[in-house]
Amino acid sequence: MRVKGLAWVGIQTDRFEDMQAMLAAVLGVPPPVQEEGFALWSLPNGDLVELFANGTKPTFGTAPVVGFQVDDLEAARKDAERAGAVVVGGYGPNDDGYASLHLRAPDGTIFELVLDPAHETRSLA
């Protein structure tokens, strides 16, 4: 398994509107995908930033969740489990091959492993 980079960050907040405005200012554009309690930005290199209002999905705690882009999701899962992580959820695969696993690390931190074959070409902006 090889980590190729950071692919995704998810932030859950009870100050959704304030955070959406701040992220739009920092990222330089309004979110191209907006729904009730959800906003999504795709950065020029394909990295995704998602913002969730509290209560819109199960919480993973107060810290942002970071997704590591990997070249082999199953190998990454096995390596993480051997190191003490526990799978607590997953997503996909989508039609484009995007799939992910949420893992709880030994200290309780949640992180994500992401397989995203279209990462370099993905841009919603």
C-alpha positions in Angstrom: 0.0 0.0 0.0 1.2 3.5 -0.8 -0.3 6.8 0.4 -0.5 9.2 -2.5 -1.5 12.3 -0.6 -4.4 13.9 1.2 -7.6 13.5 -0.8 -10.4 14.7 1.4 -11.2 16.6 4.6 -14.6 16.6 6.3 -15.7 19.1 8.9 -18.8 18.9 11.0 -20.0 22.0 12.8 -22.8 23.6 14.7 -21.9 27.0 13.0 -22.5 25.8 9.5 -23.3 29.2 7.8 -20.3 30.9 9.5 -18.0 28.0 8.5 -19.3 28.0 5.0 -18.6 31.7 4.6 -15.1 31.3 6.0 -14.2 28.4 3.8 -15.6 30.1 0.7 -13.3 33.1 1.6 -10.3 30.9 2.2 -10.8 28.7 -0.8 -11.7 31.7 -3.0 -15.0 30.4 -4.4 -18.5 29.5 -3.1 -19.1 25.8 -2.8 -20.1 24.4 -6.2 -22.3 21.8 -4.4 -24.7 23.1 -1.8 -27.6 21.3 -0.1 -29.3 21.9 3.3 -26.6 21.5 5.9 -23.9 20.4 3.3 -21.3 22.1 1.2 -18.7 20.6 -1.1 -15.6 22.2 -2.7 -13.3 20.4 -5.2 -9.8 22.0 -5.2 -7.9 22.4 -8.5 -5.8 19.2 -7.8 -9.0 17.1 -7.1 -8.9 17.2 -3.3 -12.4 17.5 -1.7 -13.5 19.7 1.2 -16.9 18.8 2.7 -18.7 20.8 5.4 -21.6 19.2 7.3 -24.0 20.8 9.7 -24.3 19.0 13.0 -27.1 16.4 12.9 -26.9 15.8 9.1 -24.9 12.6 9.5 -23.4 10.5 12.3 -20.7 12.4 14.0 -17.1 11.3 14.3 -16.3 13.8 17.0 -15.3 17.4 16.9 -12.0 17.1 14.9 -11.9 17.3 11.1 -11.7 13.9 9.4 -8.8 13.6 7.0 -8.8 11.2 4.0 -5.5 9.7 2.8 -5.5 8.8 -0.9 -4.2 5.3 -1.3 -3.3 3.1 -4.3 -4.9 0.0 -2.9 -7.8 0.3 -0.5 -7.9 -3.4 0.6 -4.1 -3.4 1.3 -4.4 -0.1 3.2 -7.3 -1.5 5.3 -5.2 -4.6 6.2 -2.2 -2.5 7.1 -4.3 -0.2 9.3 -6.0 -3.0 11.1 -2.7 -4.8 11.8 -1.6 -1.5 13.4 -4.7 -1.4 15.6 -7.3 0.6 13.6 -10.9 -0.6 13.4 -13.2 -0.1 10.4 -16.2 1.9 11.4 -17.8 2.7 8.1 -17.3 3.0 4.4 -18.6 4.5 1.2 -18.7 3.3 -2.4 -17.5 2.2 -4.8 -19.2 4.8 -7.0 -19.5 4.4 -10.7 -16.2 6.2 -11.2 -14.4 3.8 -8.7 -14.3 6.2 -5.7 -14.5 4.3 -2.5 -13.5 4.9 1.1 -13.2 3.4 4.5 -13.5 5.3 7.9 -11.2 3.9 10.5 -11.0 4.6 14.3 -7.3 4.8 15.2 -6.0 3.4 18.5 -6.4 6.8 20.2 -10.0 7.2 19.0 -9.3 9.6 16.1 -11.2 8.9 12.9 -9.5 9.0 9.6 -10.4 7.8 6.1 -8.7 5.8 3.4 -9.7 6.9 -0.1 -9.4 5.2 -3.4 -10.1 7.8 -6.1 -9.1 6.7 -9.6 -10.4 10.1 -11.0 -8.7 12.2 -8.4 -6.3 14.2 -10.6 -9.1 15.0 -13.1 -11.9 15.7 -10.6 -12.8 19.3 -10.3 -16.2 20.8 -9.6 -15.0 24.4 -9.6 
